[in-house]
Amino acid sequence: MHSFPHLYTVSAQGQSEGVVTVSSAGLPDLTTTPPPEFDGPSGFWSPETLLTSAVADCFILTFRSVAKASNLPFEAVQCSVVGVFDRVERVTKFTELQLTVTLKLPAGGDVEKAQRALEKSEHACLITNSLSAKVVLTTNIS
């Protein structure tokens, strides 16, 4: 790992209407719009879906590291996130992130160790640690 601080540079550009293009050096551009909940068209990524996807992605990447450090073999992991976006005291924000994680262990896998690793991953996720929303973790281990 590189020394801290890490810097991530992104730019966005758009016209008075239509899509916004999000760019970062060496990466494919993303096209975004407001979500349908804010009267945007369907079929596009939005800042809200991008943030929610970052939570799911970060959780999986964090879990991989925790599982490796814990010598916990696993076959597959899937993370679904529901981001609850609400108005609280006249401020619109994400108030809760509901993570549902499904983990498939190899035959004879240690379910208790896996549960501990999932919980540790939730606490170590860099994205959720950077947000003020409550995190709720539900796990399914088989």
C-alpha positions in Angstrom: 0.0 0.0 0.0 1.1 3.5 -0.7 1.7 6.0 2.1 -1.1 8.3 3.2 -2.7 10.6 2.2 -4.1 9.0 -1.0 -5.6 11.4 -3.6 -8.4 10.5 -6.0 -9.1 13.0 -8.8 -12.3 13.1 -10.7 -13.9 15.7 -12.9 -17.5 16.2 -14.1 -18.8 18.2 -17.0 -22.2 19.0 -18.4 -24.4 21.5 -20.2 -27.4 23.4 -18.9 -29.5 20.2 -19.5 -28.8 16.5 -20.2 -26.2 14.1 -19.0 -23.2 14.8 -16.9 -19.9 13.0 -17.8 -17.7 11.9 -15.0 -14.0 11.3 -15.8 -10.8 10.2 -14.1 -7.5 9.7 -15.8 -7.1 6.2 -17.2 -10.7 5.2 -16.6 -13.7 4.9 -18.9 -16.1 7.9 -18.6 -19.4 7.5 -16.8 -22.6 9.2 -17.9 -24.9 10.3 -15.1 -28.2 12.0 -14.7 -30.4 12.8 -11.7 -32.2 9.7 -10.6 -35.9 9.2 -11.4 -36.8 10.2 -7.8 -35.5 13.7 -8.8 -37.3 13.6 -12.1 -34.3 12.3 -14.1 -34.6 9.7 -16.8 -34.3 6.0 -15.9 -31.4 3.9 -17.3 -28.5 6.1 -16.1 -26.2 6.0 -13.1 -26.8 8.9 -10.7 -24.7 10.3 -7.9 -27.0 8.4 -5.5 -26.6 5.1 -7.2 -22.8 5.7 -7.6 -22.4 6.3 -3.8 -24.5 3.3 -3.0 -22.5 1.1 -5.4 -19.3 2.4 -3.8 -20.5 1.0 -0.5 -21.2 -2.5 -1.9 -18.0 -2.5 -3.8 -15.9 -1.4 -0.9 -17.5 -3.9 1.4 -16.5 -6.8 -0.9 -13.0 -5.5 -1.4 -12.6 -5.0 2.4 -14.0 -8.5 3.0 -11.5 -10.1 0.7 -8.7 -8.5 2.7 -10.2 -9.5 6.0 -10.8 -13.1 4.8 -7.3 -13.4 3.5 -5.8 -12.0 6.8 -8.1 -14.4 8.8 -7.2 -17.4 6.6 -10.9 -17.8 5.8 -11.5 -19.5 2.5 -14.8 -18.7 0.7 -16.3 -19.4 -2.6 -18.3 -16.3 -3.3 -19.6 -13.2 -1.7 -22.4 -10.9 -2.8 -23.4 -7.5 -1.3 -26.7 -5.7 -2.0 -27.1 -2.2 -0.5 -30.2 -0.1 -0.1 -29.4 3.5 0.5 -32.2 5.3 2.5 -32.2 8.9 1.3 -34.4 11.1 3.5 -35.0 14.6 4.8 -33.9 15.1 8.4 -34.2 18.5 10.0 -34.5 20.2 6.6 -31.3 18.4 5.3 -31.6 15.8 2.5 -29.1 13.0 3.0 -28.5 9.3 3.2 -29.7 8.3 6.7 -29.2 4.6 6.5 -27.2 2.0 4.4 -28.7 -1.4 4.6 -26.2 -4.1 3.5 -27.3 -7.6 2.8 -24.3 -9.9 2.4 -24.5 -13.5 1.2 -21.4 -15.6 1.7 -20.8 -19.1 0.3 -18.2 -21.1 2.2 -16.6 -24.3 1.0 -17.9 -27.5 2.5 -17.1 -27.6 6.2 -16.4 -23.9 6.4 -16.3 -22.1 9.8 -19.6 -20.1 9.9 -18.7 -18.4 13.2 -15.4 -17.2 11.9 -17.1 -16.1 8.7 -19.6 -14.0 10.7 -16.8 -12.3 12.6 -15.0 -11.5 9.3 -18.2 -10.0 7.8 -18.7 -7.9 10.9 -15.1 -6.8 10.9 -15.4 -5.9 7.2 -18.4 -3.7 8.0 -16.5 -1.8 10.6 -13.4 -1.5 8.4 -15.1 -0.4 5.1 -13.4 2.9 4.1 -16.5 4.2 2.3 -19.0 3.7 5.1 -16.5 5.0 7.6 -16.5 8.2 5.6 -20.3 8.7 5.7 -22.6 9.7 8.5 -25.4 7.3 7.6 -26.3 4.4 10.0 -25.0 1.1 8.6 -27.2 -2.0 9.1 -25.6 -5.4 8.2 -27.6 -8.5 7.5 -25.7 -11.7 6.7 -26.6 -15.0 5.0 -23.8 -17.6 5.3 -24.0 -21.0 3.6 
